[in-house]
Amino acid sequence: MVVGQTTLKPGQSTTLAMRFTMHEGMGGPHEFRVALATNDRTAPARELVVRSGWGP
């Protein structure tokens, strides 16, 4: 994943794109976590959870 310095203003949105490569023998469910910093005083840090299932 490439991380940039984009800052969103209230009401703005963006798209996160991720590409995963799994090696032989790594099939099944996986969970990836991405830390997001915010300027929200009530939630200064958020966590994006990405779940995936890889078949054989």
PQR file with spaces between the fields and no chain letter, atoms N, CA, C, O and H, PARSE charges and radii, in Angstrom:
ATOM       1  N    MET     1       0.837   -1.169    0.000 -0.4000 1.5000
ATOM       2  CA   MET     1       0.000    0.000    0.000 -0.0000 2.0000
ATOM       3  C    MET     1       0.886    1.238    0.000  0.5500 1.7000
ATOM       4  O    MET     1       1.910    1.279    0.682 -0.5500 1.4000
ATOM       5  N    VAL     2       0.495    2.224   -0.754 -0.4000 1.5000
ATOM       6  CA   VAL     2       1.200    3.495   -0.790 -0.0000 2.0000
ATOM       7  C    VAL     2       0.368    4.488    0.004  0.5500 1.7000
ATOM       8  O    VAL     2      -0.834    4.616   -0.225 -0.5500 1.4000
ATOM       9  H    VAL     2      -0.337    2.190   -1.308  0.4000 1.0000
ATOM      10  N    VAL     3       0.997    5.189    0.930 -0.4000 1.5000
ATOM      11  CA   VAL     3       0.293    6.149    1.774 -0.0000 2.0000
ATOM      12  C    VAL     3       0.669    7.555    1.356  0.5500 1.7000
ATOM      13  O    VAL     3       1.849    7.868    1.198 -0.5500 1.4000
ATOM      14  H    VAL     3       1.974    5.085    1.116  0.4000 1.0000
ATOM      15  N    GLY     4      -0.337    8.407    1.176 -0.4000 1.5000
ATOM      16  CA   GLY     4      -0.092    9.789    0.798 -0.0000 2.0000
ATOM      17  C    GLY     4      -0.422   10.729    1.943  0.5500 1.7000
ATOM      18  O    GLY     4      -0.722   10.293    3.055 -0.5500 1.4000
ATOM      19  H    GLY     4      -1.296    8.153    1.305  0.4000 1.0000
ATOM      20  N    GLN     5      -0.364   12.006    1.663 -0.4000 1.5000
ATOM      21  CA   GLN     5      -0.617   13.030    2.677 -0.0000 2.0000
ATOM      22  C    GLN     5      -1.918   13.776    2.402  0.5500 1.7000
ATOM      23  O    GLN     5      -2.032   14.948    2.762 -0.5500 1.4000
ATOM      24  H    GLN     5      -0.120   12.360    0.760  0.4000 1.0000
ATOM      25  N    THR     6      -2.891   13.140    1.784 -0.4000 1.5000
ATOM      26  CA   THR     6      -4.160   13.781    1.469 -0.0000 2.0000
ATOM      27  C    THR     6      -4.920   14.117    2.736  0.5500 1.7000
ATOM      28  O    THR     6      -5.044   13.282    3.632 -0.5500 1.4000
ATOM      29  H    THR     6      -2.799   12.188    1.492  0.4000 1.0000
ATOM      30  N    THR     7      -5.428   15.338    2.813 -0.4000 1.5000
ATOM      31  CA   THR     7      -6.263   15.766    3.937 -0.0000 2.0000
ATOM      32  C    THR     7      -7.652   16.070    3.395  0.5500 1.7000
ATOM      33  O    THR     7      -7.800   16.858    2.461 -0.5500 1.4000
ATOM      34  H    THR     7      -5.327   16.017    2.086  0.4000 1.0000
ATOM      35  N    LEU     8      -8.668   15.446    3.982 -0.4000 1.5000
ATOM      36  CA   LEU     8     -10.042   15.665    3.552 -0.0000 2.0000
ATOM      37  C    LEU     8     -10.712   16.703    4.447  0.5500 1.7000
ATOM      38  O    LEU     8     -10.499   16.722    5.659 -0.5500 1.4000
ATOM      39  H    LEU     8      -8.547   14.806    4.741  0.4000 1.0000
ATOM      40  N    LYS     9     -11.509   17.550    3.846 -0.4000 1.5000
ATOM      41  CA   LYS     9     -12.297   18.504    4.597 -0.0000 2.0000
ATOM      42  C    LYS     9     -13.634   17.848    4.953  0.5500 1.7000
ATOM      43  O    LYS     9     -14.031   16.884    4.300 -0.5500 1.4000
ATOM      44  H    LYS     9     -11.681   17.535    2.861  0.4000 1.0000
ATOM      45  N    PRO    10     -14.334   18.350    5.973 -0.5600 1.5000
ATOM      46  CA   PRO    10     -15.639   17.771    6.326  0.2800 2.0000
ATOM      47  C    PRO    10     -16.555   17.668    5.107  0.5500 1.7000
ATOM      48  O    PRO    10     -16.695   18.619    4.338 -0.5500 1.4000
ATOM      49  N    GLY    11     -17.164   16.514    4.948 -0.4000 1.5000
ATOM      50  CA   GLY    11     -18.064   16.278    3.825 -0.0000 2.0000
ATOM      51  C    GLY    11     -17.381   15.720    2.591  0.5500 1.7000
ATOM      52  O    GLY    11     -18.064   15.245    1.684 -0.5500 1.4000
ATOM      53  H    GLY    11     -17.050   15.742    5.573  0.4000 1.0000
ATOM      54  N    GLN    12     -16.063   15.759    2.525 -0.4000 1.5000
ATOM      55  CA   GLN    12     -15.342   15.201    1.391 -0.0000 2.0000
ATOM      56  C    GLN    12     -15.182   13.693    1.570  0.5500 1.7000
ATOM      57  O    GLN    12     -15.309   13.166    2.675 -0.5500 1.4000
ATOM      58  H    GLN    12     -15.509   16.144    3.263  0.4000 1.0000
ATOM      59  N    SER    13     -14.904   13.022    0.474 -0.4000 1.5000
ATOM      60  CA   SER    13     -14.661   11.582    0.538 -0.0000 2.0000
ATOM      61  C    SER    13     -13.500   11.233   -0.380  0.5500 1.7000
ATOM      62  O    SER    13     -13.053   12.047   -1.189 -0.5500 1.4000
ATOM      63  H    SER    13     -14.801   13.451   -0.424  0.4000 1.0000
ATOM      64  N    THR    14     -13.030   10.014   -0.233 -0.4000 1.5000
ATOM      65  CA   THR    14     -11.944    9.530   -1.079 -0.0000 2.0000
ATOM      66  C    THR    14     -12.117    8.031   -1.277  0.5500 1.7000
ATOM      67  O    THR    14     -12.996    7.415   -0.673 -0.5500 1.4000
ATOM      68  H    THR    14     -13.393    9.353    0.424  0.4000 1.0000
ATOM      69  N    THR    15     -11.297    7.462   -2.104 -0.4000 1.5000
ATOM      70  CA   THR    15     -11.307    6.029   -2.351 -0.0000 2.0000
ATOM      71  C    THR    15      -9.944    5.456   -1.976  0.5500 1.7000
ATOM      72  O    THR    15      -8.905    6.009   -2.335 -0.5500 1.4000
ATOM      73  H    THR    15     -10.583    7.963   -2.594  0.4000 1.0000
ATOM      74  N    LEU    16      -9.964    4.358   -1.260 -0.4000 1.5000
ATOM      75  CA   LEU    16      -8.733    3.642   -0.933 -0.0000 2.0000
ATOM      76  C    LEU    16      -8.665    2.414   -1.818  0.5500 1.7000
ATOM      77  O    LEU    16      -9.633    1.656   -1.899 -0.5500 1.4000
ATOM      78  H    LEU    16     -10.808    3.909   -0.968  0.4000 1.0000
ATOM      79  N    ALA    17      -7.551    2.205   -2.476 -0.4000 1.5000
ATOM      80  CA   ALA    17      -7.367    1.033   -3.322 -0.0000 2.0000
ATOM      81  C    ALA    17      -6.224    0.201   -2.756  0.5500 1.7000
ATOM      82  O    ALA    17      -5.159    0.723   -2.430 -0.5500 1.4000
ATOM      83  H    ALA    17      -6.765    2.820   -2.410  0.4000 1.0000
ATOM      84  N    MET    18      -6.464   -1.093   -2.645 -0.4000 1.5000
ATOM      85  CA   MET    18      -5.452   -2.001   -2.119 -0.0000 2.0000
ATOM      86  C    MET    18      -5.355   -3.218   -3.031  0.5500 1.7000
ATOM      87  O    MET    18      -6.354   -3.686   -3.575 -0.5500 1.4000
ATOM      88  H    MET    18      -7.330   -1.517   -2.910  0.4000 1.0000
ATOM      89  N    ARG    19      -4.153   -3.710   -3.184 -0.4000 1.5000
ATOM      90  CA   ARG    19      -3.936   -4.921   -3.970 -0.0000 2.0000
ATOM      91  C    ARG    19      -3.212   -5.913   -3.074  0.5500 1.7000
ATOM      92  O    ARG    19      -2.202   -5.579   -2.455 -0.5500 1.4000
ATOM      93  H    ARG    19      -3.341   -3.329   -2.742  0.4000 1.0000
ATOM      94  N    PHE    20      -3.724   -7.115   -3.007 -0.4000 1.5000
ATOM      95  CA   PHE    20      -3.142   -8.143   -2.157 -0.0000 2.0000
ATOM      96  C    PHE    20      -2.643   -9.289   -3.015  0.5500 1.7000
ATOM      97  O    PHE    20      -3.277   -9.652   -4.007 -0.5500 1.4000
ATOM      98  H    PHE    20      -4.544   -7.386   -3.510  0.4000 1.0000
ATOM      99  N    THR    21      -1.524   -9.851   -2.641 -0.4000 1.5000
ATOM     100  CA   THR    21      -0.983  -11.027   -3.304 -0.0000 2.0000
ATOM     101  C    THR    21      -0.761  -12.089   -2.237  0.5500 1.7000
ATOM     102  O    THR    21      -0.009  -11.884   -1.284 -0.5500 1.4000
ATOM     103  H    THR    21      -1.009   -9.556   -1.836  0.4000 1.0000
ATOM     104  N    MET    22      -1.418  -13.213   -2.410 -0.4000 1.5000
ATOM     105  CA   MET    22      -1.282  -14.294   -1.441 -0.0000 2.0000
ATOM     106  C    MET    22      -0.409  -15.386   -2.057  0.5500 1.7000
ATOM     107  O    MET    22      -0.530  -15.696   -3.242 -0.5500 1.4000
ATOM     108  H    MET    22      -2.028  -13.380   -3.184  0.4000 1.0000
ATOM     109  N    HIS    23       0.453  -15.950   -1.256 -0.4000 1.5000
ATOM     110  CA   HIS    23       1.349  -17.004   -1.701 -0.0000 2.0000
ATOM     111  C    HIS    23       0.700  -18.369   -1.511  0.5500 1.7000
ATOM     112  O    HIS    23      -0.260  -18.509   -0.753 -0.5500 1.4000
ATOM     113  H    HIS    23       0.551  -15.698   -0.293  0.4000 1.0000
ATOM     114  N    GLU    24       1.213  -19.343   -2.182 -0.4000 1.5000
ATOM     115  CA   GLU    24       0.728  -20.724   -2.081 -0.0000 2.0000
ATOM     116  C    GLU    24       0.615  -21.138   -0.616  0.5500 1.7000
ATOM     117  O    GLU    24       1.536  -20.917    0.171 -0.5500 1.4000
ATOM     118  H    GLU    24       1.993  -19.230   -2.798  0.4000 1.0000
ATOM     119  N    GLY    25      -0.503  -21.732   -0.258 -0.4000 1.5000
ATOM     120  CA   GLY    25      -0.708  -22.203    1.105 -0.0000 2.0000
ATOM     121  C    GLY    25      -1.296  -21.161    2.043  0.5500 1.7000
ATOM     122  O    GLY    25      -1.491  -21.439    3.226 -0.5500 1.4000
ATOM     123  H    GLY    25      -1.251  -21.912   -0.897  0.4000 1.0000
ATOM     124  N    MET    26      -1.584  -19.959    1.535 -0.4000 1.5000
ATOM     125  CA   MET    26      -2.122  -18.897    2.393 -0.0000 2.0000
ATOM     126  C    MET    26      -3.613  -18.675    2.158  0.5500 1.7000
ATOM     127  O    MET    26      -4.119  -17.587    2.430 -0.5500 1.4000
ATOM     128  H    MET    26      -1.426  -19.733    0.574  0.4000 1.0000
ATOM     129  N    GLY    27      -4.326  -19.685    1.659 -0.4000 1.5000
ATOM     130  CA   GLY    27      -5.751  -19.561    1.416 -0.0000 2.0000
ATOM     131  C    GLY    27      -6.528  -19.413    2.716  0.5500 1.7000
ATOM     132  O    GLY    27      -6.000  -19.652    3.803 -0.5500 1.4000
ATOM     133  H    GLY    27      -3.915  -20.570    1.439  0.4000 1.0000
ATOM     134  N    GLY    28      -7.792  -19.015    2.588 -0.4000 1.5000
ATOM     135  CA   GLY    28      -8.652  -18.873    3.750 -0.0000 2.0000
ATOM     136  C    GLY    28      -8.872  -17.415    4.118  0.5500 1.7000
ATOM     137  O    GLY    28      -8.448  -16.514    3.394 -0.5500 1.4000
ATOM     138  H    GLY    28      -8.220  -18.820    1.706  0.4000 1.0000
ATOM     139  N    PRO    29      -9.530  -17.187    5.236 -0.5600 1.5000
ATOM     140  CA   PRO    29      -9.857  -15.814    5.629  0.2800 2.0000
ATOM     141  C    PRO    29      -8.638  -15.056    6.157  0.5500 1.7000
ATOM     142  O    PRO    29      -7.765  -15.625    6.813 -0.5500 1.4000
ATOM     143  N    HIS    30      -8.606  -13.769    5.856 -0.4000 1.5000
ATOM     144  CA   HIS    30      -7.548  -12.883    6.342 -0.0000 2.0000
ATOM     145  C    HIS    30      -8.181  -11.562    6.773  0.5500 1.7000
ATOM     146  O    HIS    30      -9.245  -11.181    6.285 -0.5500 1.4000
ATOM     147  H    HIS    30      -9.316  -13.307    5.323  0.4000 1.0000
ATOM     148  N    GLU    31      -7.520  -10.878    7.685 -0.4000 1.5000
ATOM     149  CA   GLU    31      -7.972   -9.565    8.135 -0.0000 2.0000
ATOM     150  C    GLU    31      -6.786   -8.612    8.122  0.5500 1.7000
ATOM     151  O    GLU    31      -5.746   -8.882    8.724 -0.5500 1.4000
ATOM     152  H    GLU    31      -6.655  -11.187    8.082  0.4000 1.0000
ATOM     153  N    PHE    32      -6.959   -7.494    7.427 -0.4000 1.5000
ATOM     154  CA   PHE    32      -5.922   -6.475    7.333 -0.0000 2.0000
ATOM     155  C    PHE    32      -6.444   -5.216    8.022  0.5500 1.7000
ATOM     156  O    PHE    32      -7.630   -4.906    7.913 -0.5500 1.4000
ATOM     157  H    PHE    32      -7.803   -7.275    6.938  0.4000 1.0000
ATOM     158  N    ARG    33      -5.585   -4.489    8.724 -0.4000 1.5000
ATOM     159  CA   ARG    33      -5.991   -3.278    9.440 -0.0000 2.0000
ATOM     160  C    ARG    33      -5.146   -2.094    8.987  0.5500 1.7000
ATOM     161  O    ARG    33      -3.923   -2.181    8.879 -0.5500 1.4000
ATOM     162  H    ARG    33      -4.621   -4.741    8.813  0.4000 1.0000
ATOM     163  N    VAL    34      -5.836   -0.982    8.726 -0.4000 1.5000
ATOM     164  CA   VAL    34      -5.176    0.241    8.281 -0.0000 2.0000
ATOM     165  C    VAL    34      -5.490    1.341    9.290  0.5500 1.7000
ATOM     166  O    VAL    34      -6.661    1.626    9.543 -0.5500 1.4000
ATOM     167  H    VAL    34      -6.830   -0.912    8.813  0.4000 1.0000
ATOM     168  N    ALA    35      -4.468    1.960    9.869 -0.4000 1.5000
ATOM     169  CA   ALA    35      -4.659    3.042   10.835 -0.0000 2.0000
ATOM     170  C    ALA    35      -4.902    4.351   10.087  0.5500 1.7000
ATOM     171  O    ALA    35      -4.157    4.694    9.169 -0.5500 1.4000
ATOM     172  H    ALA    35      -3.517    1.729    9.664  0.4000 1.0000
ATOM     173  N    LEU    36      -5.942    5.075   10.482 -0.4000 1.5000
ATOM     174  CA   LEU    36      -6.272    6.363    9.883 -0.0000 2.0000
ATOM     175  C    LEU    36      -6.226    7.437   10.956  0.5500 1.7000
ATOM     176  O    LEU    36      -6.876    7.311   11.994 -0.5500 1.4000
ATOM     177  H    LEU    36      -6.546    4.795   11.228  0.4000 1.0000
ATOM     178  N    ALA    37      -5.461    8.490   10.712 -0.4000 1.5000
ATOM     179  CA   ALA    37      -5.390    9.610   11.650 -0.0000 2.0000
ATOM     180  C    ALA    37      -6.464   10.627   11.274  0.5500 1.7000
ATOM     181  O    ALA    37      -6.684   10.891   10.092 -0.5500 1.4000
ATOM     182  H    ALA    37      -4.933    8.592    9.869  0.4000 1.0000
ATOM     183  N    THR    38      -7.132   11.198   12.276 -0.4000 1.5000
ATOM     184  CA   THR    38      -8.151   12.212   12.022 -0.0000 2.0000
ATOM     185  C    THR    38      -7.883   13.429   12.895  0.5500 1.7000
ATOM     186  O    THR    38      -7.079   13.370   13.825 -0.5500 1.4000
ATOM     187  H    THR    38      -6.953   10.984   13.236  0.4000 1.0000
ATOM     188  N    ASN    39      -8.563   14.537   12.590 -0.4000 1.5000
ATOM     189  CA   ASN    39      -8.494   15.708   13.461 -0.0000 2.0000
ATOM     190  C    ASN    39      -9.772   15.833   14.290  0.5500 1.7000
ATOM     191  O    ASN    39     -10.040   16.886   14.867 -0.5500 1.4000
ATOM     192  H    ASN    39      -9.216   14.585   11.835  0.4000 1.0000
ATOM     193  N    ASP    40     -10.550   14.767   14.347 -0.4000 1.5000
ATOM     194  CA   ASP    40     -11.770   14.703   15.151 -0.0000 2.0000
ATOM     195  C    ASP    40     -11.375   14.517   16.615  0.5500 1.7000
ATOM     196  O    ASP    40     -10.767   13.509   16.975 -0.5500 1.4000
ATOM     197  H    ASP    40     -10.332   13.911   13.878  0.4000 1.0000
ATOM     198  N    ARG    41     -11.719   15.486   17.451 -0.4000 1.5000
ATOM     199  CA   ARG    41     -11.327   15.400   18.866 -0.0000 2.0000
ATOM     200  C    ARG    41     -11.920   14.191   19.579  0.5500 1.7000
ATOM     201  O    ARG    41     -11.320   13.671   20.519 -0.5500 1.4000
ATOM     202  H    ARG    41     -12.213   16.305   17.159  0.4000 1.0000
ATOM     203  N    THR    42     -13.084   13.745   19.144 -0.4000 1.5000
ATOM     204  CA   THR    42     -13.709   12.589   19.790 -0.0000 2.0000
ATOM     205  C    THR    42     -13.182   11.259   19.266  0.5500 1.7000
ATOM     206  O    THR    42     -13.334   10.229   19.922 -0.5500 1.4000
ATOM     207  H    THR    42     -13.571   14.168   18.380  0.4000 1.0000
ATOM     208  N    ALA    43     -12.569   11.277   18.096 -0.4000 1.5000
ATOM     209  CA   ALA    43     -12.004   10.043   17.515 -0.0000 2.0000
ATOM     210  C    ALA    43     -10.750   10.394   16.726  0.5500 1.7000
ATOM     211  O    ALA    43     -10.779   10.375   15.495 -0.5500 1.4000
ATOM     212  H    ALA    43     -12.446   12.114   17.564  0.4000 1.0000
ATOM     213  N    PRO    44      -9.636   10.717   17.411 -0.5600 1.5000
ATOM     214  CA   PRO    44      -8.421   11.151   16.713  0.2800 2.0000
ATOM     215  C    PRO    44      -7.760   10.066   15.866  0.5500 1.7000
ATOM     216  O    PRO    44      -6.961   10.369   14.980 -0.5500 1.4000
ATOM     217  N    ALA    45      -8.081    8.844   16.126 -0.4000 1.5000
ATOM     218  CA   ALA    45      -7.539    7.742   15.323 -0.0000 2.0000
ATOM     219  C    ALA    45      -8.671    6.769   15.019  0.5500 1.7000
ATOM     220  O    ALA    45      -9.481    6.451   15.890 -0.5500 1.4000
ATOM     221  H    ALA    45      -8.730    8.597   16.845  0.4000 1.0000
ATOM     222  N    ARG    46      -8.715    6.312   13.806 -0.4000 1.5000
ATOM     223  CA   ARG    46      -9.702    5.325   13.382 -0.0000 2.0000
ATOM     224  C    ARG    46      -8.961    4.150   12.770  0.5500 1.7000
ATOM     225  O    ARG    46      -7.798    4.268   12.384 -0.5500 1.4000
ATOM     226  H    ARG    46      -8.057    6.570   13.099  0.4000 1.0000
ATOM     227  N    GLU    47      -9.630    3.033   12.687 -0.4000 1.5000
ATOM     228  CA   GLU    47      -9.025    1.847   12.101 -0.0000 2.0000
ATOM     229  C    GLU    47      -9.958    1.300   11.030  0.5500 1.7000
ATOM     230  O    GLU    47     -11.135    1.050   11.291 -0.5500 1.4000
ATOM     231  H    GLU    47     -10.575    2.937   13.000  0.4000 1.0000
ATOM     232  N    LEU    48      -9.436    1.118    9.842 -0.4000 1.5000
ATOM     233  CA   LEU    48     -10.168    0.524    8.738 -0.0000 2.0000
ATOM     234  C    LEU    48      -9.835   -0.960    8.732  0.5500 1.7000
ATOM     235  O    LEU    48      -8.661   -1.330    8.692 -0.5500 1.4000
ATOM     236  H    LEU    48      -8.479    1.321    9.631  0.4000 1.0000
ATOM     237  N    VAL    49     -10.853   -1.816    8.771 -0.4000 1.5000
ATOM     238  CA   VAL    49     -10.647   -3.260    8.771 -0.0000 2.0000
ATOM     239  C    VAL    49     -11.089   -3.804    7.408  0.5500 1.7000
ATOM     240  O    VAL    49     -12.212   -3.571    6.961 -0.5500 1.4000
ATOM     241  H    VAL    49     -11.806   -1.516    8.803  0.4000 1.0000
ATOM     242  N    VAL    50     -10.183   -4.527    6.768 -0.4000 1.5000
ATOM     243  CA   VAL    50     -10.469   -5.146    5.472 -0.0000 2.0000
ATOM     244  C    VAL    50     -10.400   -6.660    5.678  0.5500 1.7000
ATOM     245  O    VAL    50      -9.371   -7.197    6.089 -0.5500 1.4000
ATOM     246  H    VAL    50      -9.271   -4.716    7.131  0.4000 1.0000
ATOM     247  N    ARG    51     -11.500   -7.329    5.390 -0.4000 1.5000
ATOM     248  CA   ARG    51     -11.544   -8.796    5.518 -0.0000 2.0000
ATOM     249  C    ARG    51     -11.655   -9.417    4.131  0.5500 1.7000
ATOM     250  O    ARG    51     -12.352   -8.900    3.257 -0.5500 1.4000
ATOM     251  H    ARG    51     -12.336   -6.893    5.057  0.4000 1.0000
ATOM     252  N    SER    52     -10.966  -10.520    3.947 -0.4000 1.5000
ATOM     253  CA   SER    52     -11.010  -11.193    2.652 -0.0000 2.0000
ATOM     254  C    SER    52     -10.956  -12.700    2.845  0.5500 1.7000
ATOM     255  O    SER    52     -10.467  -13.199    3.859 -0.5500 1.4000
ATOM     256  H    SER    52     -10.401  -10.939    4.657  0.4000 1.0000
ATOM     257  N    GLY    53     -11.461  -13.399    1.869 -0.4000 1.5000
ATOM     258  CA   GLY    53     -11.385  -14.858    1.868 -0.0000 2.0000
ATOM     259  C    GLY    53     -10.722  -15.293    0.571  0.5500 1.7000
ATOM     260  O    GLY    53     -11.163  -14.921   -0.516 -0.5500 1.4000
ATOM     261  H    GLY    53     -11.858  -12.994    1.046  0.4000 1.0000
ATOM     262  N    TRP    54      -9.674  -16.073    0.689 -0.4000 1.5000
ATOM     263  CA   TRP    54      -8.908  -16.501   -0.482 -0.0000 2.0000
ATOM     264  C    TRP    54      -9.141  -17.991   -0.708  0.5500 1.7000
ATOM     265  O    TRP    54      -8.978  -18.816    0.191 -0.5500 1.4000
ATOM     266  H    TRP    54      -9.315  -16.375    1.572  0.4000 1.0000
ATOM     267  N    GLY    55      -9.522  -18.297   -1.923 -0.4000 1.5000
ATOM     268  CA   GLY    55      -9.752  -19.686   -2.268 -0.0000 2.0000
ATOM     269  C    GLY    55      -8.496  -20.365   -2.781  0.5500 1.7000
ATOM     270  O    GLY    55      -7.477  -19.717   -3.020 -0.5500 1.4000
ATOM     271  H    GLY    55      -9.654  -17.627   -2.653  0.4000 1.0000
ATOM     272  N    PRO    56      -8.579  -21.650   -2.944 -0.5600 1.5000
ATOM     273  CA   PRO    56      -7.410  -22.395   -3.447  0.2800 2.0000
ATOM     274  C    PRO    56      -7.101  -22.060   -4.885  0.5500 1.7000
ATOM     275  O    PRO    56      -6.151  -22.599   -5.454 -0.5500 1.4000
